Amino acid sequence: MPDAPKLFISYAHKDERWLNQLLEHLRPLVQQQNIAAWTDRQIPTGANWHTEIQRALKEANIAVLLVTPAFIDSRFIRDTELPELLNKRVVWIAVESSLYEYTPIAKLRCANNPARPLEQISKSNRNSAWVQICKKILELAPSDIILSQQIMPIHSIPTASTHQETGVRFPTPHISFGPGLNPKDGAILIHIPSGEFAMGEEGQSNNPRRSIFLDEYWIYKSPVTVAQYCQFCSETNRKVPNAPVWGWKDDHPIVNVSWNAAIAYCEWAGVQLPTEAQWEKAARGSDGLRYPWGNDWDSSKCQCSKKEYGDSESTSPVGSYPQGESPYGVSDMAGNVREWCADWFEADYYTVSSAENPIGPASGDVRVLRGGSWYDFDPDVFRCAYRRGGIPFEDIVRGFRCCK
């Protein structure tokens, strides 16, 4: 078995409480030998500090930076660690508000939302943030040494079980960190943990603010792409939809797909369309953010029209806006394509729906579409809570993603 990826954690000593929290959440990965985490606490007494750090830097595969004002102010980090770390696979964590944008750190991948650093998240929700950060760290593991148990085939994803005799529901088995992988279409799935989340918004008549509980599930990190859909068509002898004016591009989301065609794809891939509630939780996290990236509109974080309808000329490659990812790391939840959900659309459904795992009305005339598209420009339609229905026909602004 190959060695586990080696992690070098860089931090300012003033921030040891944050280091303790990170190490606590990394511990399951270390115990399962999914990674090997190193900090300067492991330097033996009497050893040459500078020599040990340089050795650890050379051996590391991944660098994690705990960014705070103290981190940025540290001359030792700036002069000794950063020059070597910048040659690694680097991810930084926005721990406290800082002037990171005036440093080389601004060009590196951030594991959470810099506009909402960990210090600004309530303690009750901070654990969820740490879990998502650990998943993003693991995604950086080099493919030639990543352990096989980190990427699980979709058919092996554990689910909650029910006792046959008593009907007592037992907890879901522990799921290894790291994304799931659907071997049918190669899609990456992101784990969304069970629990309550804030759905809807105050003053919105067809999606009022309320707490909804969902069982855990997995959702595609990105919308289904042209390449994935063409594979489906090839294997099922299905006709590829008419191409949009910009033509078919493999890494763009598929469009011109009806709701029924999306269902057919899901059946082929062994997955389902997400329910409205599942889509919304994956888009906004447990805290109920207004947009996937935060509460303020920012057209630079998604593929949309900047001025008026049609100002943007086409879709973009999926995952083109990592700064616009949801708190769970799901991409393209605002912009690119409107996405089909499993539910029938009913305007007042969420005023009367179950507070646990709602699945939509039993019947209807139109199906749910969620998320704004490349063609939209009104910030209102990009809100995670925005609902709309659509006749289940194909359109150049409509695509879909799947869940399990």
TORKOL-4160 file (C-alpha; in steps of 0.2 Angstrom, whole numbers, padded with zeros to 4 digits, m for minus):
404
<pt num="1" X="0000" Y="0000" Z="0000"/>
<pt num="2" X="0007" Y="0017" Z="m0004"/>
<pt num="3" X="0011" Y="0030" Z="0009"/>
<pt num="4" X="m0002" Y="0041" Z="0015"/>
<pt num="5" X="m0001" Y="0059" Z="0008"/>
<pt num="6" X="0009" Y="0070" Z="0020"/>
<pt num="7" X="0002" Y="0086" Z="0026"/>
<pt num="8" X="0012" Y="0101" Z="0033"/>
<pt num="9" X="0002" Y="0113" Z="0043"/>
<pt num="10" X="0008" Y="0130" Z="0044"/>
<pt num="11" X="0002" Y="0142" Z="0058"/>
<pt num="12" X="0006" Y="0156" Z="0070"/>
<pt num="13" X="0009" Y="0150" Z="0088"/>
<pt num="14" X="m0003" Y="0163" Z="0094"/>
<pt num="15" X="m0016" Y="0153" Z="0084"/>
<pt num="16" X="m0014" Y="0136" Z="0093"/>
<pt num="17" X="m0032" Y="0135" Z="0098"/>
<pt num="18" X="m0037" Y="0135" Z="0079"/>
<pt num="19" X="m0023" Y="0122" Z="0076"/>
<pt num="20" X="m0031" Y="0111" Z="0090"/>
<pt num="21" X="m0048" Y="0112" Z="0081"/>
<pt num="22" X="m0041" Y="0107" Z="0064"/>
<pt num="23" X="m0031" Y="0092" Z="0072"/>
<pt num="24" X="m0046" Y="0086" Z="0081"/>
<pt num="25" X="m0056" Y="0085" Z="0064"/>
<pt num="26" X="m0041" Y="0078" Z="0055"/>
<pt num="27" X="m0039" Y="0064" Z="0068"/>
<pt num="28" X="m0051" Y="0051" Z="0060"/>
<pt num="29" X="m0041" Y="0053" Z="0043"/>
<pt num="30" X="m0024" Y="0051" Z="0052"/>
<pt num="31" X="m0031" Y="0036" Z="0062"/>
<pt num="32" X="m0037" Y="0028" Z="0046"/>
<pt num="33" X="m0020" Y="0032" Z="0037"/>
<pt num="34" X="m0029" Y="0042" Z="0024"/>
<pt num="35" X="m0016" Y="0056" Z="0028"/>
<pt num="36" X="m0001" Y="0060" Z="0039"/>
<pt num="37" X="m0002" Y="0077" Z="0047"/>
<pt num="38" X="0014" Y="0086" Z="0053"/>
<pt num="39" X="0016" Y="0101" Z="0064"/>
<pt num="40" X="0031" Y="0108" Z="0073"/>
<pt num="41" X="0024" Y="0100" Z="0089"/>
<pt num="42" X="0032" Y="0084" Z="0082"/>
<pt num="43" X="0050" Y="0091" Z="0083"/>
<pt num="44" X="0059" Y="0081" Z="0096"/>
<pt num="45" X="0066" Y="0090" Z="0111"/>
<pt num="46" X="0084" Y="0096" Z="0108"/>
<pt num="47" X="0083" Y="0094" Z="0089"/>
<pt num="48" X="0088" Y="0108" Z="0077"/>
<pt num="49" X="0071" Y="0117" Z="0074"/>
<pt num="50" X="0076" Y="0124" Z="0057"/>
<pt num="51" X="0083" Y="0107" Z="0051"/>
<pt num="52" X="0067" Y="0098" Z="0056"/>
<pt num="53" X="0056" Y="0110" Z="0048"/>
<pt num="54" X="0065" Y="0110" Z="0032"/>
<pt num="55" X="0065" Y="0091" Z="0032"/>
<pt num="56" X="0046" Y="0091" Z="0034"/>
<pt num="57" X="0044" Y="0104" Z="0021"/>
<pt num="58" X="0053" Y="0093" Z="0008"/>
<pt num="59" X="0043" Y="0078" Z="0012"/>
<pt num="60" X="0026" Y="0086" Z="0012"/>
<pt num="61" X="0014" Y="0083" Z="m0002"/>
<pt num="62" X="0001" Y="0096" Z="0004"/>
<pt num="63" X="0002" Y="0112" Z="0013"/>
<pt num="64" X="m0012" Y="0119" Z="0024"/>
<pt num="65" X="m0011" Y="0137" Z="0030"/>
<pt num="66" X="m0021" Y="0143" Z="0045"/>
<pt num="67" X="m0022" Y="0161" Z="0040"/>
<pt num="68" X="m0025" Y="0175" Z="0053"/>
<pt num="69" X="m0017" Y="0192" Z="0055"/>
<pt num="70" X="m0004" Y="0184" Z="0066"/>
<pt num="71" X="0000" Y="0171" Z="0052"/>
<pt num="72" X="0003" Y="0185" Z="0040"/>
<pt num="73" X="0013" Y="0195" Z="0052"/>
<pt num="74" X="0025" Y="0181" Z="0056"/>
<pt num="75" X="0042" Y="0184" Z="0048"/>
<pt num="76" X="0047" Y="0166" Z="0051"/>
<pt num="77" X="0033" Y="0160" Z="0041"/>
<pt num="78" X="0035" Y="0172" Z="0027"/>
<pt num="79" X="0054" Y="0170" Z="0025"/>
<pt num="80" X="0056" Y="0151" Z="0030"/>
<pt num="81" X="0040" Y="0142" Z="0027"/>
<pt num="82" X="0031" Y="0150" Z="0013"/>
<pt num="83" X="0044" Y="0150" Z="m0001"/>
<pt num="84" X="0045" Y="0131" Z="0000"/>
<pt num="85" X="0026" Y="0129" Z="0004"/>
<pt num="86" X="0022" Y="0138" Z="m0012"/>
<pt num="87" X="0029" Y="0124" Z="m0022"/>
<pt num="88" X="0017" Y="0111" Z="m0015"/>
<pt num="89" X="m0001" Y="0108" Z="m0017"/>
<pt num="90" X="m0008" Y="0122" Z="m0005"/>
<pt num="91" X="m0024" Y="0126" Z="0003"/>
<pt num="92" X="m0027" Y="0140" Z="0015"/>
<pt num="93" X="m0041" Y="0142" Z="0028"/>
<pt num="94" X="m0048" Y="0159" Z="0032"/>
<pt num="95" X="m0048" Y="0158" Z="0051"/>
<pt num="96" X="m0049" Y="0176" Z="0056"/>
<pt num="97" X="m0052" Y="0192" Z="0045"/>
<pt num="98" X="m0035" Y="0197" Z="0038"/>
<pt num="99" X="m0028" Y="0207" Z="0024"/>
<pt num="100" X="m0024" Y="0191" Z="0014"/>
<pt num="101" X="m0028" Y="0199" Z="m0002"/>
<pt num="102" X="m0012" Y="0210" Z="m0001"/>
<pt num="103" X="m0001" Y="0194" Z="0000"/>
<pt num="104" X="0003" Y="0179" Z="m0012"/>
<pt num="105" X="m0010" Y="0169" Z="m0002"/>
<pt num="106" X="m0024" Y="0178" Z="m0012"/>
<pt num="107" X="m0019" Y="0168" Z="m0027"/>
<pt num="108" X="m0020" Y="0151" Z="m0018"/>
<pt num="109" X="m0035" Y="0140" Z="m0016"/>
<pt num="110" X="m0046" Y="0143" Z="0000"/>
<pt num="111" X="m0055" Y="0129" Z="0009"/>
<pt num="112" X="m0069" Y="0140" Z="0015"/>
<pt num="113" X="m0077" Y="0157" Z="0011"/>
<pt num="114" X="m0064" Y="0171" Z="0015"/>
<pt num="115" X="m0078" Y="0183" Z="0017"/>
<pt num="116" X="m0085" Y="0173" Z="0031"/>
<pt num="117" X="m0069" Y="0166" Z="0041"/>
<pt num="118" X="m0071" Y="0153" Z="0055"/>
<pt num="119" X="m0071" Y="0166" Z="0068"/>
<pt num="120" X="m0088" Y="0173" Z="0061"/>
<pt num="121" X="m0097" Y="0156" Z="0061"/>
<pt num="122" X="m0106" Y="0152" Z="0077"/>
<pt num="123" X="m0099" Y="0138" Z="0087"/>
<pt num="124" X="m0114" Y="0127" Z="0084"/>
<pt num="125" X="m0111" Y="0127" Z="0065"/>
<pt num="126" X="m0092" Y="0128" Z="0065"/>
<pt num="127" X="m0090" Y="0109" Z="0066"/>
<pt num="128" X="m0099" Y="0107" Z="0049"/>
<pt num="129" X="m0087" Y="0120" Z="0042"/>
<pt num="130" X="m0072" Y="0110" Z="0048"/>
<pt num="131" X="m0079" Y="0094" Z="0041"/>
<pt num="132" X="m0080" Y="0103" Z="0024"/>
<pt num="133" X="m0063" Y="0110" Z="0025"/>
<pt num="134" X="m0055" Y="0093" Z="0029"/>
<pt num="135" X="m0064" Y="0086" Z="0014"/>
<pt num="136" X="m0056" Y="0099" Z="0003"/>
<pt num="137" X="m0039" Y="0096" Z="0010"/>
<pt num="138" X="m0041" Y="0078" Z="0005"/>
<pt num="139" X="m0046" Y="0082" Z="m0012"/>
<pt num="140" X="m0028" Y="0089" Z="m0015"/>
<pt num="141" X="m0020" Y="0072" Z="m0011"/>
<pt num="142" X="m0010" Y="0067" Z="m0027"/>
<pt num="143" X="m0019" Y="0054" Z="m0037"/>
<pt num="144" X="m0004" Y="0043" Z="m0037"/>
<pt num="145" X="m0004" Y="0040" Z="m0019"/>
<pt num="146" X="m0022" Y="0043" Z="m0013"/>
<pt num="147" X="m0028" Y="0028" Z="m0005"/>
<pt num="148" X="m0042" Y="0018" Z="m0013"/>
<pt num="149" X="m0054" Y="0020" Z="0002"/>
<pt num="150" X="m0054" Y="0038" Z="0000"/>
<pt num="151" X="m0064" Y="0037" Z="m0016"/>
<pt num="152" X="m0079" Y="0026" Z="m0014"/>
<pt num="153" X="m0089" Y="0018" Z="m0028"/>
<pt num="154" X="m0107" Y="0025" Z="m0027"/>
<pt num="155" X="m0114" Y="0008" Z="m0024"/>
<pt num="156" X="m0104" Y="0006" Z="m0008"/>
<pt num="157" X="m0109" Y="0022" Z="0000"/>
<pt num="158" X="m0116" Y="0017" Z="0017"/>
<pt num="159" X="m0135" Y="0021" Z="0021"/>
<pt num="160" X="m0144" Y="0021" Z="0037"/>
<pt num="161" X="m0151" Y="0005" Z="0042"/>
<pt num="162" X="m0167" Y="0000" Z="0050"/>
<pt num="163" X="m0168" Y="m0015" Z="0063"/>
<pt num="164" X="m0179" Y="m0028" Z="0056"/>
<pt num="165" X="m0188" Y="m0033" Z="0072"/>
<pt num="166" X="m0190" Y="m0017" Z="0082"/>
<pt num="167" X="m0191" Y="m0004" Z="0068"/>
<pt num="168" X="m0178" Y="0006" Z="0078"/>
<pt num="169" X="m0167" Y="0017" Z="0066"/>
<pt num="170" X="m0149" Y="0015" Z="0069"/>
<pt num="171" X="m0136" Y="0029" Z="0065"/>
<pt num="172" X="m0128" Y="0029" Z="0048"/>
<pt num="173" X="m0111" Y="0020" Z="0048"/>
<pt num="174" X="m0096" Y="0031" Z="0048"/>
<pt num="175" X="m0092" Y="0037" Z="0030"/>
<pt num="176" X="m0074" Y="0040" Z="0025"/>
<pt num="177" X="m0070" Y="0058" Z="0021"/>
<pt num="178" X="m0067" Y="0062" Z="0003"/>
<pt num="179" X="m0079" Y="0063" Z="m0012"/>
<pt num="180" X="m0089" Y="0049" Z="m0018"/>
<pt num="181" X="m0087" Y="0043" Z="m0036"/>
<pt num="182" X="m0100" Y="0036" Z="m0048"/>
<pt num="183" X="m0091" Y="0023" Z="m0059"/>
<pt num="184" X="m0105" Y="0024" Z="m0072"/>
<pt num="185" X="m0102" Y="0042" Z="m0077"/>
<pt num="186" X="m0086" Y="0047" Z="m0067"/>
<pt num="187" X="m0096" Y="0061" Z="m0058"/>
<pt num="188" X="m0089" Y="0067" Z="m0041"/>
<pt num="189" X="m0102" Y="0067" Z="m0027"/>
<pt num="190" X="m0102" Y="0078" Z="m0012"/>
<pt num="191" X="m0108" Y="0071" Z="0005"/>
<pt num="192" X="m0122" Y="0082" Z="0013"/>
<pt num="193" X="m0124" Y="0077" Z="0031"/>
<pt num="194" X="m0140" Y="0073" Z="0040"/>
<pt num="195" X="m0148" Y="0087" Z="0050"/>
<pt num="196" X="m0158" Y="0102" Z="0050"/>
<pt num="197" X="m0155" Y="0117" Z="0039"/>
<pt num="198" X="m0163" Y="0134" Z="0037"/>
<pt num="199" X="m0174" Y="0134" Z="0021"/>
<pt num="200" X="m0183" Y="0148" Z="0013"/>
<pt num="201" X="m0183" Y="0166" Z="0017"/>
<pt num="202" X="m0193" Y="0178" Z="0028"/>
<pt num="203" X="m0207" Y="0187" Z="0017"/>
<pt num="204" X="m0206" Y="0174" Z="0003"/>
<pt num="205" X="m0224" Y="0168" Z="0001"/>
<pt num="206" X="m0220" Y="0152" Z="m0008"/>
<pt num="207" X="m0204" Y="0147" Z="0002"/>
<pt num="208" X="m0206" Y="0154" Z="0020"/>
<pt num="209" X="m0192" Y="0153" Z="0032"/>
<pt num="210" X="m0193" Y="0137" Z="0042"/>
<pt num="211" X="m0182" Y="0123" Z="0048"/>
<pt num="212" X="m0181" Y="0107" Z="0038"/>
<pt num="213" X="m0173" Y="0090" Z="0042"/>
<pt num="214" X="m0165" Y="0080" Z="0029"/>
<pt num="215" X="m0157" Y="0063" Z="0030"/>
<pt num="216" X="m0139" Y="0062" Z="0023"/>
<pt num="217" X="m0137" Y="0061" Z="0004"/>
<pt num="218" X="m0124" Y="0063" Z="m0009"/>
<pt num="219" X="m0125" Y="0076" Z="m0023"/>
<pt num="220" X="m0116" Y="0079" Z="m0039"/>
<pt num="221" X="m0102" Y="0092" Z="m0037"/>
<pt num="222" X="m0107" Y="0099" Z="m0054"/>
<pt num="223" X="m0121" Y="0098" Z="m0066"/>
<pt num="224" X="m0121" Y="0084" Z="m0078"/>
<pt num="225" X="m0109" Y="0088" Z="m0093"/>
<pt num="226" X="m0111" Y="0087" Z="m0111"/>
<pt num="227" X="m0098" Y="0073" Z="m0111"/>
<pt num="228" X="m0107" Y="0063" Z="m0098"/>
<pt num="229" X="m0124" Y="0065" Z="m0107"/>
<pt num="230" X="m0116" Y="0060" Z="m0123"/>
<pt num="231" X="m0109" Y="0044" Z="m0115"/>
<pt num="232" X="m0127" Y="0040" Z="m0109"/>
<pt num="233" X="m0134" Y="0043" Z="m0126"/>
<pt num="234" X="m0121" Y="0032" Z="m0134"/>
<pt num="235" X="m0124" Y="0017" Z="m0122"/>
<pt num="236" X="m0143" Y="0018" Z="m0123"/>
<pt num="237" X="m0144" Y="0022" Z="m0142"/>
<pt num="238" X="m0153" Y="0039" Z="m0138"/>
<pt num="239" X="m0152" Y="0054" Z="m0149"/>
<pt num="240" X="m0141" Y="0068" Z="m0143"/>
<pt num="241" X="m0151" Y="0084" Z="m0141"/>
<pt num="242" X="m0150" Y="0098" Z="m0153"/>
<pt num="243" X="m0134" Y="0108" Z="m0150"/>
<pt num="244" X="m0136" Y="0126" Z="m0143"/>
<pt num="245" X="m0129" Y="0141" Z="m0154"/>
<pt num="246" X="m0112" Y="0139" Z="m0145"/>
<pt num="247" X="m0111" Y="0121" Z="m0150"/>
<pt num="248" X="m0107" Y="0106" Z="m0139"/>
<pt num="249" X="m0092" Y="0108" Z="m0127"/>
<pt num="250" X="m0088" Y="0092" Z="m0117"/>
<pt num="251" X="m0085" Y="0101" Z="m0100"/>
<pt num="252" X="m0100" Y="0112" Z="m0101"/>
<pt num="253" X="m0116" Y="0107" Z="m0093"/>
<pt num="254" X="m0129" Y="0098" Z="m0104"/>
<pt num="255" X="m0144" Y="0109" Z="m0110"/>
<pt num="256" X="m0159" Y="0106" Z="m0121"/>
<pt num="257" X="m0164" Y="0091" Z="m0109"/>
<pt num="258" X="m0182" Y="0089" Z="m0104"/>
<pt num="259" X="m0186" Y="0083" Z="m0086"/>
<pt num="260" X="m0191" Y="0066" Z="m0093"/>
<pt num="261" X="m0174" Y="0065" Z="m0102"/>
<pt num="262" X="m0165" Y="0069" Z="m0085"/>
<pt num="263" X="m0175" Y="0055" Z="m0077"/>
<pt num="264" X="m0169" Y="0043" Z="m0090"/>
<pt num="265" X="m0151" Y="0048" Z="m0087"/>
<pt num="266" X="m0153" Y="0046" Z="m0068"/>
<pt num="267" X="m0160" Y="0028" Z="m0071"/>
<pt num="268" X="m0145" Y="0024" Z="m0082"/>
<pt num="269" X="m0133" Y="0031" Z="m0070"/>
<pt num="270" X="m0141" Y="0023" Z="m0054"/>
<pt num="271" X="m0145" Y="0040" Z="m0046"/>
<pt num="272" X="m0160" Y="0052" Z="m0044"/>
<pt num="273" X="m0164" Y="0070" Z="m0047"/>
<pt num="274" X="m0163" Y="0079" Z="m0030"/>
<pt num="275" X="m0179" Y="0085" Z="m0021"/>
<pt num="276" X="m0181" Y="0104" Z="m0020"/>
<pt num="277" X="m0176" Y="0103" Z="m0001"/>
<pt num="278" X="m0160" Y="0093" Z="m0005"/>
<pt num="279" X="m0155" Y="0105" Z="m0019"/>
<pt num="280" X="m0157" Y="0120" Z="m0008"/>
<pt num="281" X="m0148" Y="0113" Z="0007"/>
<pt num="282" X="m0133" Y="0108" Z="m0004"/>
<pt num="283" X="m0133" Y="0126" Z="m0011"/>
<pt num="284" X="m0134" Y="0136" Z="0005"/>
<pt num="285" X="m0128" Y="0125" Z="0019"/>
<pt num="286" X="m0136" Y="0123" Z="0036"/>
<pt num="287" X="m0136" Y="0142" Z="0040"/>
<pt num="288" X="m0147" Y="0147" Z="0025"/>
<pt num="289" X="m0135" Y="0158" Z="0016"/>
<pt num="290" X="m0144" Y="0169" Z="0003"/>
<pt num="291" X="m0132" Y="0164" Z="m0011"/>
<pt num="292" X="m0120" Y="0149" Z="m0011"/>
<pt num="293" X="m0105" Y="0160" Z="m0007"/>
<pt num="294" X="m0113" Y="0172" Z="0006"/>
<pt num="295" X="m0127" Y="0184" Z="0008"/>
<pt num="296" X="m0122" Y="0198" Z="m0004"/>
<pt num="297" X="m0124" Y="0197" Z="m0023"/>
<pt num="298" X="m0108" Y="0195" Z="m0033"/>
<pt num="299" X="m0110" Y="0192" Z="m0052"/>
<pt num="300" X="m0091" Y="0188" Z="m0053"/>
<pt num="301" X="m0095" Y="0172" Z="m0044"/>
<pt num="302" X="m0106" Y="0163" Z="m0056"/>
<pt num="303" X="m0110" Y="0162" Z="m0075"/>
<pt num="304" X="m0123" Y="0175" Z="m0078"/>
<pt num="305" X="m0128" Y="0190" Z="m0089"/>
<pt num="306" X="m0120" Y="0205" Z="m0081"/>
<pt num="307" X="m0131" Y="0218" Z="m0089"/>
<pt num="308" X="m0147" Y="0211" Z="m0097"/>
<pt num="309" X="m0154" Y="0195" Z="m0103"/>
<pt num="310" X="m0143" Y="0187" Z="m0116"/>
<pt num="311" X="m0127" Y="0198" Z="m0112"/>
<pt num="312" X="m0118" Y="0182" Z="m0107"/>
<pt num="313" X="m0116" Y="0172" Z="m0123"/>
<pt num="314" X="m0116" Y="0154" Z="m0117"/>
<pt num="315" X="m0114" Y="0142" Z="m0102"/>
<pt num="316" X="m0096" Y="0140" Z="m0095"/>
<pt num="317" X="m0086" Y="0124" Z="m0091"/>
<pt num="318" X="m0093" Y="0117" Z="m0075"/>
<pt num="319" X="m0083" Y="0122" Z="m0059"/>
<pt num="320" X="m0076" Y="0138" Z="m0067"/>
<pt num="321" X="m0081" Y="0148" Z="m0052"/>
<pt num="322" X="m0073" Y="0140" Z="m0036"/>
<pt num="323" X="m0076" Y="0156" Z="m0027"/>
<pt num="324" X="m0094" Y="0153" Z="m0029"/>
<pt num="325" X="m0095" Y="0136" Z="m0022"/>
<pt num="326" X="m0108" Y="0132" Z="m0008"/>
<pt num="327" X="m0102" Y="0129" Z="0010"/>
<pt num="328" X="m0102" Y="0110" Z="0006"/>
<pt num="329" X="m0091" Y="0113" Z="m0010"/>
<pt num="330" X="m0104" Y="0110" Z="m0023"/>
<pt num="331" X="m0102" Y="0121" Z="m0038"/>
<pt num="332" X="m0113" Y="0130" Z="m0051"/>
<pt num="333" X="m0128" Y="0131" Z="m0039"/>
<pt num="334" X="m0131" Y="0149" Z="m0045"/>
<pt num="335" X="m0129" Y="0152" Z="m0063"/>
<pt num="336" X="m0124" Y="0142" Z="m0078"/>
<pt num="337" X="m0140" Y="0132" Z="m0080"/>
<pt num="338" X="m0157" Y="0131" Z="m0071"/>
<pt num="339" X="m0158" Y="0113" Z="m0064"/>
<pt num="340" X="m0172" Y="0101" Z="m0064"/>
<pt num="341" X="m0178" Y="0094" Z="m0047"/>
<pt num="342" X="m0188" Y="0078" Z="m0044"/>
<pt num="343" X="m0203" Y="0087" Z="m0037"/>
<pt num="344" X="m0219" Y="0094" Z="m0045"/>
<pt num="345" X="m0221" Y="0112" Z="m0043"/>
<pt num="346" X="m0234" Y="0119" Z="m0031"/>
<pt num="347" X="m0233" Y="0138" Z="m0026"/>
<pt num="348" X="m0238" Y="0135" Z="m0008"/>
<pt num="349" X="m0231" Y="0118" Z="m0005"/>
<pt num="350" X="m0218" Y="0124" Z="0008"/>
<pt num="351" X="m0231" Y="0132" Z="0018"/>
<pt num="352" X="m0239" Y="0115" Z="0022"/>
<pt num="353" X="m0225" Y="0102" Z="0018"/>
<pt num="354" X="m0218" Y="0090" Z="0031"/>
<pt num="355" X="m0203" Y="0097" Z="0041"/>
<pt num="356" X="m0194" Y="0081" Z="0038"/>
<pt num="357" X="m0188" Y="0075" Z="0021"/>
<pt num="358" X="m0201" Y="0084" Z="0010"/>
<pt num="359" X="m0203" Y="0076" Z="m0007"/>
<pt num="360" X="m0215" Y="0088" Z="m0016"/>
<pt num="361" X="m0234" Y="0087" Z="m0021"/>
<pt num="362" X="m0241" Y="0070" Z="m0027"/>
<pt num="363" X="m0245" Y="0078" Z="m0044"/>
<pt num="364" X="m0245" Y="0094" Z="m0054"/>
<pt num="365" X="m0243" Y="0102" Z="m0071"/>
<pt num="366" X="m0225" Y="0109" Z="m0070"/>
<pt num="367" X="m0209" Y="0103" Z="m0063"/>
<pt num="368" X="m0197" Y="0112" Z="m0051"/>
<pt num="369" X="m0182" Y="0121" Z="m0058"/>
<pt num="370" X="m0169" Y="0129" Z="m0046"/>
<pt num="371" X="m0155" Y="0141" Z="m0048"/>
<pt num="372" X="m0152" Y="0155" Z="m0061"/>
<pt num="373" X="m0144" Y="0152" Z="m0078"/>
<pt num="374" X="m0131" Y="0160" Z="m0089"/>
<pt num="375" X="m0145" Y="0170" Z="m0097"/>
<pt num="376" X="m0152" Y="0177" Z="m0081"/>
<pt num="377" X="m0146" Y="0194" Z="m0074"/>
<pt num="378" X="m0158" Y="0198" Z="m0060"/>
<pt num="379" X="m0150" Y="0194" Z="m0043"/>
<pt num="380" X="m0166" Y="0188" Z="m0036"/>
<pt num="381" X="m0167" Y="0173" Z="m0047"/>
<pt num="382" X="m0150" Y="0167" Z="m0041"/>
<pt num="383" X="m0155" Y="0166" Z="m0023"/>
<pt num="384" X="m0154" Y="0148" Z="m0015"/>
<pt num="385" X="m0172" Y="0150" Z="m0009"/>
<pt num="386" X="m0179" Y="0155" Z="m0026"/>
<pt num="387" X="m0192" Y="0143" Z="m0033"/>
<pt num="388" X="m0199" Y="0142" Z="m0050"/>
<pt num="389" X="m0209" Y="0129" Z="m0061"/>
<pt num="390" X="m0207" Y="0124" Z="m0079"/>
<pt num="391" X="m0216" Y="0114" Z="m0092"/>
<pt num="392" X="m0205" Y="0098" Z="m0092"/>
<pt num="393" X="m0198" Y="0102" Z="m0110"/>
<pt num="394" X="m0180" Y="0105" Z="m0116"/>
<pt num="395" X="m0173" Y="0123" Z="m0116"/>
<pt num="396" X="m0155" Y="0131" Z="m0118"/>
<pt num="397" X="m0155" Y="0137" Z="m0101"/>
<pt num="398" X="m0160" Y="0120" Z="m0092"/>
<pt num="399" X="m0149" Y="0106" Z="m0086"/>
<pt num="400" X="m0148" Y="0095" Z="m0071"/>
<pt num="401" X="m0137" Y="0087" Z="m0058"/>
<pt num="402" X="m0140" Y="0070" Z="m0049"/>
<pt num="403" X="m0140" Y="0064" Z="m0031"/>
<pt num="404" X="m0139" Y="0047" Z="m0022"/>
